[in-house]
Amino acid sequence: MFLSNQTTKNQGKYLSQDPSDPSRYLDGTRAYVQGSMWDGFADGKGDFTDGPYEIQHPESFFKNSFYKYGFNPEVGSVGVPVAATIRATMPPEGWSIPIFKKGIDGYIEEVPNPIWDYHKYIPYSKPGKVHDQIELYGHPKDLDDFCEKAQLINYVQYRALLEGWTSFMWTKFTGVLIWKTQNPWTGLRGQFYDHLQDQTAGFYGCRCAAEPIHVQLNLASYNIEVLSAT
């Protein structure tokens, strides 16, 4: 391949410019955002200021201190699917539910089996901060019971997440993106429908909170709020 002197000069000109924003010299007619945490998203500096991705007290989503920036590009929570999905996608060794280890402080640590751990299971407890939310509905007896109770928590978590955000919309927040709506594999964390495309209850919690005209209870202040998403 032969290059003209003019082509070589142009390549040198491009390479000499700051490569952090290629739109300046490759196009120049459209906006370029380096990533999901730059230019108006999260802290806008590219730092990892998104999230969180773990179980929360439902009322925490309604507190002003929950998230400090206007637009959160990634936030998620728990996401165990129904028992049928686990049986269809994992060997029998993966059908055992987590071991519930209660500490002297009263908090429970969930210890998942190795297969759940490999599939990035997010526990329904956070020792020292959040008491086990599964236990609120009674100690699970088996996989079916655990997954059924997990759906109740999935619903509450994602409904509270979006209700908390819309409670501050346009006064503090400008937007939020859920991470993530679905898993590309048989993951056991934030998802609205699983690998077999069966909805988790988080989907219905989100759908409820995102309805065009929504009446909700602010779980931090106990005020009744009427919100319009139209």
Sequence and secondary structure as in RCSB ss.txt:
>XXXX:A:sequence
MFLSNQTTKNQGKYLSQDPSDPSRYLDGTRAYVQGSMWDGFADGKGDFTDGPYEIQHPESFFKNSFYKYGFNPEV
GSVGVPVAATIRATMPPEGWSIPIFKKGIDGYIEEVPNPIWDYHKYIPYSKPGKVHDQIELYGHPKDLDDFCEKA
QLINYVQYRALLEGWTSFMWTKFTGVLIWKTQNPWTGLRGQFYDHLQDQTAGFYGCRCAAEPIHVQLNLASYNIE
VLSAT
>XXXX:A:secstr
    HHHHHHHHHHHHS TT THHHHT SS    STTBTTSTTSBS S     S   GGGGGSTTS  SSEEEEE
       HHHHHHHS GGGGS  EEEE TTS EEEE  HHHHHTT   S BTTTB  SGGGG    SHHHHHHHH
HHHHHHHHHHHHHHHHHTBTTTB EEEES SB SSS  SS SB TTS B HHHHHHHHHTSSEEEEE TTT  EE
EEE  
